[in-house]
Amino acid sequence: MPLQAKYLFTVAMDVDPEREPLFNEIYDSEHVPLLLAVPGVVSVARFKTEELTVIVGGERRTILVKNEPKYNALYELECPEVLTSDAWAKAVDQGRWPGEVRPHTKNRRHVLYRRLIPQ
């Protein structure tokens, strides 16, 4: 499905290896549904970093960027103000995420992108 919203918010992180099953279970069953209920959140998709093989300039290259977080979530947003809304603030601190997952994450990155084309 093509991107629908004008903004893309990415959250990337690593998690302590012994917590990965719990991390994935809580992210999928609690955290994502809570954030999808926030007004202005259009969609959410989760990804796991993998090794990349690509041909650039006729040369085949295999790339795994060092220090890149293992897990990524992409949030389509109607506007940046979604991230400072009361509904967002409440959703990110609900459920088991703040106590059982967040303390075991590291190498966190948050980036907001504004779509250029098509608008």
C-alpha positions in Angstrom: 0.0 0.0 0.0 1.4 3.4 -0.9 2.2 6.0 1.8 -0.9 7.9 2.6 0.3 10.6 5.0 2.6 13.6 4.6 4.8 12.7 7.5 6.8 9.6 8.4 8.1 9.2 12.0 10.7 6.4 12.4 11.7 4.9 15.7 14.7 2.5 15.8 16.3 0.7 18.7 18.1 -2.4 19.9 16.8 -4.5 22.8 18.7 -6.7 25.2 18.8 -10.1 23.5 17.2 -12.0 26.4 14.2 -9.5 26.2 13.6 -9.8 22.4 10.6 -12.3 22.7 8.9 -10.0 25.2 9.8 -6.9 23.3 8.2 -8.2 20.1 5.1 -9.6 21.8 4.4 -6.3 23.7 5.3 -4.1 20.7 2.9 -6.1 18.4 0.0 -6.8 20.8 0.0 -3.6 23.0 2.2 -0.8 21.8 1.2 -0.6 18.1 -2.5 -0.9 18.8 -2.3 1.9 21.4 -0.5 4.2 19.0 -2.8 3.3 16.1 -5.7 4.6 18.2 -4.0 8.1 18.5 -5.8 10.6 16.3 -3.5 11.5 13.4 -1.6 8.2 13.3 -2.5 6.7 9.9 -0.5 3.5 9.9 2.3 1.6 11.6 4.7 -1.0 10.2 7.6 -2.7 12.0 10.8 -3.9 10.5 14.0 -5.8 11.4 17.3 -4.8 9.9 18.8 -7.3 7.5 22.0 -7.6 5.5 21.7 -5.9 2.1 23.1 -7.0 -1.2 22.8 -4.5 -4.0 24.4 -3.6 -7.3 25.6 0.0 -7.4 27.6 1.3 -10.4 27.9 -2.3 -11.8 29.5 -3.5 -8.6 27.8 -6.0 -6.3 28.1 -5.0 -2.6 26.9 -6.6 0.6 26.3 -4.1 3.3 25.4 -4.3 7.0 25.6 -0.8 8.5 27.4 -0.9 11.8 25.6 0.5 14.9 22.3 0.6 13.0 19.5 -0.4 15.4 18.1 -3.9 14.8 14.4 -2.9 15.0 12.5 -0.1 13.3 8.9 1.1 13.4 7.5 3.5 10.8 4.6 5.6 11.7 2.6 7.5 9.1 1.4 10.8 10.6 -1.0 13.4 9.4 1.1 16.1 11.1 4.1 16.5 13.5 1.8 17.8 16.3 0.6 14.2 16.7 3.8 13.5 18.5 3.2 16.2 21.2 -0.5 15.5 21.6 -2.0 14.4 24.9 -3.3 11.2 23.2 0.3 10.3 22.0 1.7 11.0 25.5 -0.8 8.8 27.1 -0.4 5.9 24.6 3.4 5.7 24.8 3.2 5.3 28.6 0.4 2.7 28.7 0.6 -1.0 29.1 3.7 -3.0 29.8 5.9 -1.0 27.5 7.2 1.7 29.9 8.1 -0.8 32.7 9.0 -4.1 31.0 10.4 -3.0 27.7 11.7 0.6 27.5 14.4 0.1 30.2 15.9 -2.7 28.2 16.2 -0.8 24.9 19.3 1.1 23.7 20.7 2.8 20.6 17.4 4.5 20.1 16.8 6.8 17.2 13.8 9.0 16.4 13.5 10.8 13.1 10.7 12.8 11.5 10.4 13.0 7.7 8.2 15.2 5.6 7.2 13.7 2.2 8.2 15.8 -0.8 6.4 14.1 -3.6 3.7 13.3 -4.4 1.9 15.7 -2.1 
